[in-house]
Structure formats: structure tokens, C-alpha cells
């Protein structure tokens, strides 16, 4: 009986392990299939490990057209947010929904550079880091 009770004790979880990374790689493969089926063009993708309260930022230069940015949080992430800024630092767009699947769309009338930020603001209890996937698509 004591042994059975001991197995129910919650142990803090770190998403920094091979199973969560493998899960995110599987999610990425599923999304790549979806992109092909929908006739979109993937122009950027990355899987990253992030800690609570931190963010991941990357430069993005796009040409004229319509674009989408998708974020997909791993199993320990409850709230993932995506924002895109112009080269001068002005906020162009951000997702407004809570959850770990942020998506935003934007249109570009000319070629120019931007900065994209992905923020992890909420994790499952006991989890302090996790993997996420970010994908930038051009709608053809």
C-alpha cells in the first residue's frame, strides 16, 4: 500500500528530454504534410527549447504577399504567444488568444525585414521549460 501511494506523488517535470523533442518532431512532420496539402510555402521553421518567462526571437525578411506564423507548444506549455515587429520596432501583429497554438496573419506590400518573437508565458504545474515549434508560411 505504501509503495502504491509513493507512485502517486507528483515529481517536477522537465520537458527537456528526448520524448518531448521527439513529440515536437512528429508534430512538425504532421504540419509539413498539412502545408503541402493546402498549397502553402514554408519559408521558416524551427524547434526550440524555452524556459518560463523567456522568449525566442529571429529576423524575418519577406517579399510582397500574404503570410502566416504558426506556433505550436509542446506538452508542458499552456500559453505560447507570437508577435511580429517591423524593422523600426513597431508591433505589427500579435496573436490575442490564449493557449499553445498561436497563429497570426499579415500582408506585405513591399519586401522588408521584421523581427518575430515567441513567448512562453505559462507552463503546466511543475514544468519550467518546454519545446515549441514555429513555422512561417507564405500563402500562394
LUMVEX-611482 format. One record per atom (N, C-alpha, C): residue in one letter; z, x, y. Coordinates in pm, whole numbers, padded with zeros to 5 digits, always signed. Layout:
<rs>
AZXY...
</rs>
This chain:
<rs>
X+00000+00082-00120X+00000+00000+00000X+00000+00086+00126X+00079+00192+00129X+00084+00281+00244X-00050+00348+00266X-00114+00390+00160X-00245+00453+00172X-00347+00356+00231X-00343+00231+00190X-00436+00132+00244X-00413+00111+00393X-00290+00110+00440X-00262+00093+00581X-00305+00214+00662X-00296+00331+00605X-00334+00452+00676X-00485+00455+00702X-00563+00396+00615X-00707+00398+00635X-00751+00304+00747X-00665+00213+00790X-00699+00120+00896X-00668+00174+01035X-00602+00287+01043X-00567+00345+01171X-00695+00395+01239X-00713+00357+01364X-00834+00398+01437X-00826+00545+01475X-00932+00615+01448X-00944+00756+01484X-01046+00766+01597X-01016+00838+01705X-01116+00852+01812X-01248+00902+01758X-01353+00842+01804X-01487+00871+01754X-01563+00955+01855X-01633+01053+01806X-01724+01129+01889X-01864+01098+01839X-01950+01053+01928X-02087+01022+01888X-02169+01149+01873X-02108+01263+01901X-02177+01390+01890X-02179+01434+01745X-02255+01365+01665X-02269+01405+01526X-02411+01374+01481X-02443+01426+01365X-02580+01413+01316X-02619+01268+01291X-02524+01183+01249X-02561+01045+01219X-02605+00969+01344X-02538+00989+01457X-02578+00920+01579X-02710+00975+01632X-02726+01107+01626X-02853+01167+01667X-02967+01117+01579X-02945+01110+01449X-03047+01059+01358X-03078+00913+01386X-02975+00836+01420X-02995+00696+01458X-03086+00686+01580X-03060+00768+01682X-03141+00765+01803X-03285+00810+01776X-03303+00905+01685X-03439+00947+01648X-03513+00833+01579X-03441+00755+01499X-03501+00638+01433X-03539+00532+01535X-03450+00508+01633X-03479+00412+01740X-03603+00458+01817X-03612+00587+01847X-03727+00641+01919X-03856+00614+01841X-03856+00636+01712X-03975+00613+01630X-04016+00466+01636X-03918+00375+01631X-03948+00231+01640X-04010+00198+01776X-03957+00254+01883X-04011+00228+02017X-04150+00288+02033X-04176+00403+01974X-04310+00462+01984X-04412+00371+01918X-04375+00310+01804X-04465+00214+01739X-04491+00094+01830X-04387+00044+01895X-04398-00070+01986X-04491-00037+02103X-04479+00084+02157X-04562+00127+02270X-04709+00127+02232X-04741+00177+02114X-04879+00180+02067X-04932+00038+02052X-04853-00049+01991X-04895-00187+01968X-04921-00259+02101X-04837-00235+02202X-04850-00303+02331X-04953-00238+02423X-05015-00128+02380X-05120-00064+02458X-05070+00009+02582X-04945+00053+02581X-04892+00129+02693X-04908+00278+02665X-04891+00359+02771X-04899+00503+02756X-04764+00564+02785X-04708+00635+02689X-04579+00701+02708X-04605+00831+02783X-04534+00851+02897X-04555+00974+02974X-04432+01065+02972X-04318+01014+02924X-04197+01096+02914X-04101+01030+02817X-04035+01112+02735X-03926+01062+02652X-03829+01176+02625X-03703+01142+02610X-03601+01243+02584X-03478+01176+02525X-03416+01242+02429X-03287+01200+02374X-03185+01300+02426X-03077+01248+02484X-02974+01334+02544X-02835+01290+02503X-02745+01386+02501X-02603+01360+02482X-02539+01355+02619X-02459+01252+02645X-02396+01238+02775X-02248+01202+02755X-02166+01249+02847X-02024+01217+02845X-01995+01107+02944X-01887+01035+02920X-01848+00924+03007X-01837+00973+03152X-01898+00896+03242X-01892+00927+03384X-01996+01026+03432X-02068+01089+03342X-02169+01186+03385X-02307+01120+03384X-02406+01193+03430X-02541+01140+03431X-02641+01249+03394X-02760+01204+03363X-02872+01291+03331X-02980+01260+03434X-03039+01362+03492X-03139+01346+03597X-03261+01430+03562X-03380+01377+03595X-03501+01454+03573X-03606+01417+03678X-03693+01513+03712X-03801+01484+03807X-03912+01407+03736X-03981+01322+03811X-04089+01243+03755X-04199+01232+03860X-04317+01283+03828X-04432+01269+03916X-04530+01175+03848X-04569+01070+03920X-04661+00971+03865X-04777+00949+03960X-04886+00898+03905X-05001+00862+03986X-05000+00714+04019X-05109+00666+04073X-05123+00526+04107X-05113+00442+03980X-05034+00334+03986X-05024+00245+03870X-04890+00176+03860X-04874+00104+03750X-04752+00030+03719X-04678+00100+03606X-04547+00114+03622X-04466+00191+03529X-04341+00115+03488X-04286+00154+03374X-04157+00103+03327X-04073+00221+03282X-03943+00210+03301X-03849+00307+03248X-03752+00231+03160X-03741+00274+03035X-03650+00212+02939X-03539+00310+02907X-03419+00260+02898X-03306+00337+02848X-03253+00266+02725X-03215+00342+02624X-03160+00285+02503X-03034+00364+02469X-02919+00298+02477X-02793+00365+02449X-02764+00372+02301X-02698+00478+02260X-02658+00495+02120X-02545+00401+02083X-02496+00418+01961X-02399+00324+01906X-02266+00320+01980X-02225+00427+02046X-02098+00428+02116X-02106+00389+02263X-02227+00368+02315X-02246+00339+02457X-02252+00189+02479X-02170+00139+02572X-02171-00004+02606X-02251-00034+02731X-02252+00057+02828X-02323+00031+02953X-02398+00157+02996X-02529+00144+03004X-02619+00252+03043X-02701+00200+03161X-02714+00280+03265X-02786+00238+03385X-02895+00338+03420X-03006+00288+03473X-03118+00373+03513X-03150+00343+03659X-03173+00452+03735X-03214+00442+03876X-03329+00538+03900X-03418+00501+03994X-03525+00591+04034X-03520+00606+04185X-03529+00733+04228X-03522+00768+04370X-03653+00832+04413X-03690+00811+04538X-03807+00877+04595X-03774+01023+04621X-03875+01101+04655X-03855+01244+04681X-03757+01268+04795X-03748+01174+04891X-03654+01191+05003X-03513+01140+04971X-03491+01093+04847X-03358+01048+04805X-03332+00900+04820X-03429+00822+04866X-03412+00677+04881X-03417+00609+04744X-03327+00516+04721X-03326+00440+04597X-03446+00345+04596X-03533+00358+04495X-03650+00271+04484X-03623+00150+04396X-03550+00173+04286X-03523+00065+04192X-03409+00105+04100X-03336+00005+04052X-03232+00028+03952X-03219-00098+03868X-03173-00079+03744X-03150-00197+03663X-03020-00263+03709X-03016-00393+03708X-02900-00466+03757X-02817-00527+03644X-02866-00524+03521X-02796-00585+03409X-02697-00488+03347X-02594-00543+03284X-02503-00459+03207X-02553-00453+03064X-02507-00357+02991X-02548-00339+02852X-02608-00201+02832X-02651-00175+02711X-02702-00041+02682X-02854-00036+02661X-02927-00134+02720X-03072-00134+02714X-03132-00158+02853X-03106-00068+02949X-03161-00091+03083X-03313-00075+03085X-03375-00152+03172X-03520-00145+03189X-03550-00173+03335X-03637-00093+03392X-03682-00122+03528X-03831-00097+03537X-03893-00164+03634X-04037-00152+03657X-04059-00110+03801X-04168-00038+03823X-04206-00002+03959X-04355+00023+03964X-04411+00008+04083X-04553+00031+04106X-04569+00143+04207X-04674+00221+04189X-04703+00330+04280X-04842+00313+04339X-04853+00310+04473X-04984+00301+04536X-05054+00437+04548X-04975+00546+04540X-05029+00682+04550X-04954+00772+04452X-05007+00892+04430X-04938+00990+04345X-04823+01050+04424X-04706+01056+04362X-04591+01120+04428X-04479+01147+04328X-04383+01224+04377X-04271+01268+04292X-04148+01181+04315X-04068+01169+04211X-03945+01092+04213X-03837+01167+04135X-03718+01111+04136X-03609+01160+04051X-03551+01039+03980X-03534+01050+03849X-03477+00944+03767X-03337+00987+03725X-03242+00895+03732X-03105+00921+03687X-03066+00817+03583X-03003+00865+03477X-02949+00779+03373X-02798+00801+03372X-02722+00692+03392X-02576+00698+03399X-02515+00623+03282X-02416+00684+03220X-02336+00616+03117X-02202+00582+03180X-02177+00455+03201X-02053+00418+03268X-01949+00358+03175X-01989+00320+03055X-01892+00256+02965X-01923+00290+02820X-01818+00328+02748X-01829+00359+02605X-01737+00267+02526X-01760+00261+02396X-01669+00190+02306X-01531+00254+02317X-01424+00179+02293X-01289+00239+02297X-01280+00359+02202X-01222+00467+02251X-01205+00587+02172X-01326+00680+02169X-01434+00641+02232X-01556+00722+02234X-01572+00779+02375X-01600+00908+02384X-01613+00971+02516X-01750+01031+02541X-01838+01028+02442X-01973+01080+02460X-02066+01012+02361X-02195+01013+02393X-02291+00949+02305X-02433+00987+02341X-02522+00958+02250X-02664+00986+02271X-02732+00864+02333X-02835+00890+02413X-02922+00784+02463X-03064+00835+02462X-03156+00741+02470X-03299+00770+02477X-03351+00713+02608X-03434+00788+02676X-03502+00738+02797X-03652+00756+02776X-03727+00652+02813X-03873+00651+02795X-03936+00604+02926X-04040+00675+02971X-04117+00631+03089X-04256+00596+03039X-04303+00476+03078X-04431+00425+03033X-04522+00390+03150X-04648+00408+03128X-04748+00360+03223X-04813+00237+03158X-04819+00128+03234X-04883+00006+03184X-05033+00016+03214X-05111+00023+03110X-05257+00039+03127X-05327-00093+03138
</rs>
